[in-house]
Amino acid sequence: MDTTLIKQLLSDESLDAYAISLKKLVTFTFDRIAMLCSPNHVATVKQHKDHLKSNVRRMGYREFIQQYLEFGHADVDRIEKEIQAFFLWQSRIGL
């Protein structure tokens, strides 16, 4: 993806539709992650989503993309660890 285009999307006031699109992308991504994670981690995923949505215009494009990827990967990694722990627990009790 062209970094110049992303920079414009995040900083140009005349492109409000693109900022809204980025917010929708963040909402979709993190709502899906929240559906997959355990209930005790939903608040963390919501914090990540809210942070990104509220800072779309304040962050530089690189910082925004970096935060989006870091938060997304951290949340997915946590889900994977929970799944592994569940399977380990399941194998120990003989289910």
C-alpha positions in Angstrom: 0.0 0.0 0.0 1.2 3.5 -0.9 2.4 5.2 2.3 1.7 8.6 0.8 -2.0 7.7 0.4 -2.2 6.5 4.0 -0.6 9.6 5.3 -3.2 11.7 3.4 -6.0 9.5 4.8 -4.8 10.2 8.3 -4.0 13.9 8.1 -6.1 15.6 5.4 -9.2 17.2 6.9 -11.0 17.1 3.6 -10.9 13.3 3.6 -13.2 12.6 6.5 -14.8 9.7 4.7 -11.4 7.9 4.8 -10.9 8.5 8.5 -14.4 7.1 9.0 -13.4 4.1 6.9 -10.3 3.5 9.1 -12.5 3.7 12.2 -14.8 1.2 10.7 -11.9 -1.1 9.9 -10.6 -0.8 13.5 -14.1 -1.5 14.8 -14.6 -4.5 12.6 -11.2 -6.0 13.4 -11.3 -5.5 17.2 -15.0 -6.5 17.5 -14.1 -9.8 15.8 -11.2 -10.3 18.1 -13.4 -9.6 21.1 -15.8 -12.3 19.9 -13.0 -14.8 19.9 -11.3 -14.0 23.2 -12.3 -15.0 26.7 -14.6 -12.6 28.6 -11.9 -11.4 30.9 -9.9 -10.0 28.0 -12.8 -8.2 26.2 -12.1 -5.0 28.1 -8.5 -4.9 26.9 -9.6 -5.4 23.3 -12.1 -2.6 23.7 -9.4 -0.3 25.1 -7.2 -1.0 22.0 -10.1 -0.3 19.7 -11.1 2.9 21.5 -7.5 4.1 21.6 -7.1 3.6 17.8 -10.4 5.1 16.9 -9.9 8.2 19.1 -6.4 8.8 17.7 -6.9 8.3 14.0 -6.2 12.0 13.3 -3.6 12.5 16.1 -1.2 9.8 15.1 1.1 9.8 12.2 0.4 7.1 9.6 3.3 5.0 10.6 2.4 5.2 14.3 -1.2 4.4 13.5 -0.4 1.3 11.5 2.2 0.2 14.0 -0.3 0.5 16.9 -3.0 -1.3 14.8 -0.7 -4.2 14.1 0.8 -4.4 17.6 -2.6 -4.3 19.3 -4.1 -6.8 16.8 -1.2 -9.2 17.1 -1.1 -9.0 20.9 -4.8 -9.7 21.2 -4.6 -12.7 18.7 -1.5 -14.0 20.5 -3.4 -14.0 23.8 -6.2 -15.9 22.2 -3.8 -18.5 20.9 -2.2 -18.9 24.3 -5.6 -19.4 25.9 -6.5 -22.1 23.4 -3.2 -23.9 24.0 -3.7 -23.7 27.7 -7.2 -25.1 27.3 -6.0 -28.0 25.3 -3.2 -28.7 27.7 -5.7 -28.6 30.6 -8.1 -30.9 28.7 -5.3 -33.4 28.0 -4.3 -33.5 31.7 -7.8 -34.3 32.9 -8.4 -36.8 30.2 -11.2 -35.3 28.2 
